[in-house]
């Protein structure tokens, strides 16, 4: 079933966005979608058809727009809500034919033409807050989308640059972003990434995924974004900061219990 924008908000169930960083194959995408659904129930499946911002020019990027959307359309036909990134304005319309949520990558969150194109599709738009953007400034990106008449905007925190090859999460920023009037999602896996920390690829500290996710839920976020892989050591992108598939059930159960407690406090 498609996901509605109304699913994100205060006193609503915590929304889970989960899946592998990039489409590795049609078989793997279907395996991951079935496995995640079996582990947690309803969720939004995410995977990129192109990773246009890899550290190295030789790194795997994905099957591309046409092939990737064809694979995601197969999942859509099976009833999975879909989120995928777009990198150029021309990708917005074809991606919107398949995806329920169009995601603006963090590095592109100030690109006006991209934001306007995404907003113009009428789809939900998830804006990743750039590692270089203050929490109180990301509202300007949301305003660009809203200027198209589309107010279905979500803001996602994914950590801020903290020196070289490192990120830090300021939990105060989650409240600042939420107070701007838009639902907020916390990206628990990119927040533990060490950008470029592997030399020709990014490294990560997955041992902190649960800690940061719990802190974010306690701070009152509306959803959790987590990249999940059955074999992170063999993932073709972002394996070092992915959550291992077998850890997902307990991870999600704890977050849901914490969210219920926070919601009860009001």
C-alpha positions as CSV (number, residue, x, y, z in Angstrom):
1,X,0.0,0.0,0.0
2,X,1.3,3.5,-0.7
3,X,2.3,5.6,2.3
4,X,0.5,8.9,3.0
5,X,2.1,12.0,4.3
6,X,-0.3,12.0,7.2
7,X,1.5,8.9,8.5
8,X,4.3,11.2,9.7
9,X,3.5,13.3,12.7
10,X,3.0,13.7,16.4
11,X,1.1,10.9,18.1
12,X,1.4,8.7,15.0
13,X,3.2,5.4,14.9
14,X,7.0,5.6,14.3
15,X,7.6,5.2,10.5
16,X,10.5,3.0,9.4
17,X,12.3,3.6,6.2
18,X,14.7,0.7,5.5
19,X,16.6,-1.1,2.8
20,X,20.0,-1.4,1.1
21,X,21.9,1.6,0.1
22,X,21.9,0.8,-3.6
23,X,20.1,-1.6,-5.8
24,X,22.6,-4.5,-6.2
25,X,20.3,-6.8,-8.2
26,X,16.6,-7.5,-8.7
27,X,16.9,-10.7,-6.7
28,X,18.6,-9.0,-3.8
29,X,16.1,-6.2,-3.7
30,X,13.2,-8.6,-3.4
31,X,15.0,-10.7,-0.8
32,X,15.7,-7.7,1.3
33,X,12.1,-6.4,1.0
34,X,10.6,-9.7,2.0
35,X,13.1,-10.1,4.9
36,X,12.5,-6.6,6.3
37,X,8.7,-7.0,6.1
38,X,9.0,-10.4,7.9
39,X,11.1,-8.8,10.6
40,X,9.1,-5.6,11.3
41,X,5.8,-5.5,9.4
42,X,4.9,-2.3,7.6
43,X,7.8,-0.1,6.4
44,X,8.9,2.0,3.5
45,X,11.5,0.3,1.3
46,X,14.4,2.4,0.2
47,X,17.2,1.8,-2.3
48,X,19.0,4.0,-4.8
49,X,19.0,3.4,-8.5
50,X,22.2,5.5,-8.8
51,X,24.7,6.6,-6.1
52,X,26.1,9.6,-7.9
53,X,28.3,10.8,-5.0
54,X,30.6,7.8,-4.4
55,X,34.0,8.6,-3.0
56,X,35.8,6.8,-5.9
57,X,35.1,7.1,-9.6
58,X,35.4,3.3,-9.8
59,X,32.9,2.5,-7.1
60,X,29.6,0.7,-7.9
61,X,26.8,3.2,-8.6
62,X,23.8,1.0,-9.3
63,X,21.7,0.0,-12.4
64,X,20.8,3.5,-13.4
65,X,17.5,5.3,-13.8
66,X,15.7,3.1,-16.3
67,X,16.8,-0.3,-14.9
68,X,16.5,0.7,-11.3
69,X,13.0,2.1,-11.6
70,X,12.0,-1.1,-13.4
71,X,13.2,-3.1,-10.4
72,X,11.5,-0.8,-7.9
73,X,8.3,-0.9,-9.9
74,X,8.3,-4.7,-9.4
75,X,8.4,-4.1,-5.6
76,X,5.7,-1.5,-5.9
77,X,3.4,-4.0,-7.6
78,X,3.9,-6.3,-4.5
79,X,2.5,-3.5,-2.3
80,X,5.7,-2.0,-0.9
81,X,5.9,1.8,-0.4
82,X,9.0,3.0,-2.2
83,X,11.6,5.8,-1.4
84,X,14.4,6.5,-3.8
85,X,16.9,9.4,-4.5
86,X,16.9,11.7,-7.4
87,X,20.0,13.7,-8.4
88,X,18.9,15.8,-11.4
89,X,15.6,17.6,-12.1
90,X,14.9,15.4,-15.1
91,X,14.8,12.4,-12.9
92,X,11.9,13.7,-10.8
93,X,9.0,12.8,-13.1
94,X,10.0,9.3,-14.0
95,X,11.0,8.5,-10.4
96,X,7.6,9.8,-9.2
97,X,5.8,7.3,-11.4
98,X,7.2,4.6,-9.1
99,X,8.3,6.1,-5.8
100,X,5.9,7.3,-3.0
101,X,8.7,9.4,-1.6
102,X,11.4,11.3,-3.6
103,X,14.6,11.8,-1.6
104,X,16.9,14.8,-2.0
105,X,20.5,13.7,-1.2
106,X,22.2,15.7,1.6
107,X,24.9,17.1,-0.8
108,X,22.1,18.5,-3.0
109,X,19.7,19.9,-0.4
110,X,20.3,23.5,-1.6
111,X,19.8,22.8,-5.3
112,X,16.8,24.9,-6.1
113,X,15.9,23.4,-9.5
114,X,16.0,19.9,-8.0
115,X,13.8,20.8,-5.1
116,X,11.3,22.5,-7.3
117,X,11.2,19.6,-9.7
118,X,10.6,17.1,-6.8
119,X,7.9,19.4,-5.4
120,X,6.2,19.7,-8.8
121,X,5.5,15.9,-8.9
122,X,3.1,16.1,-6.0
123,X,5.0,13.2,-4.3
124,X,6.2,13.3,-0.7
125,X,9.7,14.9,-0.7
126,X,12.3,13.8,1.9
127,X,15.1,16.3,2.2
128,X,18.3,15.1,3.7
129,X,19.9,17.9,5.7
130,X,23.3,18.5,4.3
131,X,26.3,17.8,6.5
132,X,27.2,21.5,6.1
133,X,23.7,22.9,6.9
134,X,22.6,24.2,10.3
135,X,19.3,22.8,11.6
136,X,17.6,26.1,11.6
137,X,18.6,26.7,7.9
138,X,17.2,23.5,6.3
139,X,13.7,25.0,6.5
140,X,14.7,27.1,3.4
141,X,14.9,23.9,1.4
142,X,11.5,22.9,2.6
143,X,10.1,26.3,1.7
144,X,11.4,25.8,-1.9
145,X,9.4,22.6,-2.2
146,X,6.4,24.2,-0.6
147,X,6.5,27.0,-3.1
148,X,5.3,24.6,-5.8
149,X,2.1,24.1,-3.8
150,X,3.3,20.7,-2.4
151,X,3.6,20.8,1.3
152,X,4.3,17.1,1.7
153,X,7.9,17.6,3.0
154,X,10.0,15.6,5.4
155,X,13.3,16.7,6.8
156,X,16.0,14.1,7.6
157,X,18.9,14.5,10.0
158,X,22.0,12.5,8.9
159,X,24.8,14.1,11.0
160,X,27.0,17.1,10.5
161,X,30.6,17.4,9.5
162,X,32.9,17.3,12.5
163,X,36.5,17.8,11.4
164,X,37.8,15.5,8.7
165,X,36.2,12.1,7.9
166,X,33.8,12.3,10.8
167,X,30.2,13.3,11.7
168,X,28.4,14.3,14.9
169,X,24.7,14.5,15.7
170,X,23.4,17.5,17.7
171,X,20.2,16.2,19.2
172,X,19.1,19.8,19.8
173,X,18.8,20.1,16.0
174,X,16.0,17.5,15.9
175,X,13.8,19.8,17.9
176,X,14.9,22.8,15.9
177,X,14.0,21.1,12.7
178,X,10.7,19.8,14.0
179,X,9.8,23.3,15.4
180,X,10.0,24.6,11.8
181,X,6.7,22.8,11.2
182,X,7.8,19.7,9.2
183,X,8.0,16.1,10.2
184,X,11.5,14.9,11.0
185,X,13.2,11.6,10.4
186,X,16.5,10.4,11.8
187,X,19.0,8.6,9.6
188,X,20.6,6.3,12.1
189,X,23.1,4.7,9.7
190,X,24.5,7.6,7.7
191,X,25.0,9.4,11.0
192,X,27.6,6.8,12.0
193,X,29.4,7.1,8.6
194,X,33.0,8.2,8.4
195,X,32.9,10.0,5.1
196,X,35.9,9.0,3.0
197,X,37.3,7.3,6.1
198,X,38.2,4.1,4.1
199,X,40.5,5.9,1.7
200,X,38.7,5.1,-1.5
201,X,35.3,4.6,0.3
202,X,33.5,5.7,3.4
203,X,34.0,3.8,6.7
204,X,31.6,3.6,9.6
205,X,30.9,2.9,13.2
206,X,27.8,0.6,13.2
207,X,28.1,-0.1,16.9
208,X,26.6,3.3,17.6
209,X,23.5,2.9,15.3
210,X,21.2,1.8,18.2
211,X,22.5,4.4,20.6
212,X,21.9,7.3,18.3
213,X,18.5,5.9,17.1
214,X,17.2,5.6,20.7
215,X,18.4,9.1,21.5
216,X,16.6,10.5,18.4
217,X,13.3,8.7,19.2
218,X,13.6,10.0,22.8
219,X,14.0,13.5,21.3
220,X,10.6,13.0,19.4
221,X,11.4,12.2,15.8
222,X,8.6,11.0,13.5
223,X,10.5,8.3,11.7
224,X,13.8,6.3,11.5
225,X,15.8,5.8,8.3
226,X,18.2,2.8,8.4
227,X,20.2,1.1,5.7
228,X,20.0,-2.6,6.2
229,X,22.0,-5.4,4.5
230,X,22.1,-9.1,5.0
231,X,25.9,-9.1,4.5
232,X,27.3,-5.6,5.2
233,X,30.8,-6.9,4.6
234,X,29.8,-7.6,1.0
235,X,27.5,-4.7,0.4
236,X,28.3,-2.7,-2.8
237,X,27.8,0.6,-1.1
238,X,27.8,1.9,2.5
239,X,28.3,-1.6,4.1
240,X,30.5,-0.3,6.9
241,X,27.7,1.8,8.3
242,X,24.8,-0.5,7.6
243,X,22.7,-2.4,10.1
244,X,22.9,-6.1,9.8
245,X,19.6,-7.6,8.8
246,X,19.4,-10.1,11.7
247,X,19.7,-7.2,14.2
248,X,16.7,-5.3,12.8
249,X,13.9,-7.0,14.8
250,X,15.3,-6.2,18.2
251,X,16.4,-2.8,17.0
252,X,12.9,-1.9,15.9
253,X,11.1,-3.4,18.9
254,X,13.2,-1.2,21.2
255,X,12.5,1.9,19.2
256,X,8.8,1.3,19.1
257,X,8.6,0.8,22.8
258,X,10.6,4.0,23.4
259,X,8.4,5.9,21.0
260,X,5.2,4.7,22.8
261,X,6.7,6.0,26.1
262,X,7.6,9.3,24.6
263,X,4.2,9.7,23.0
264,X,2.5,9.0,26.3
265,X,4.4,11.9,27.8
266,X,3.0,14.2,25.1
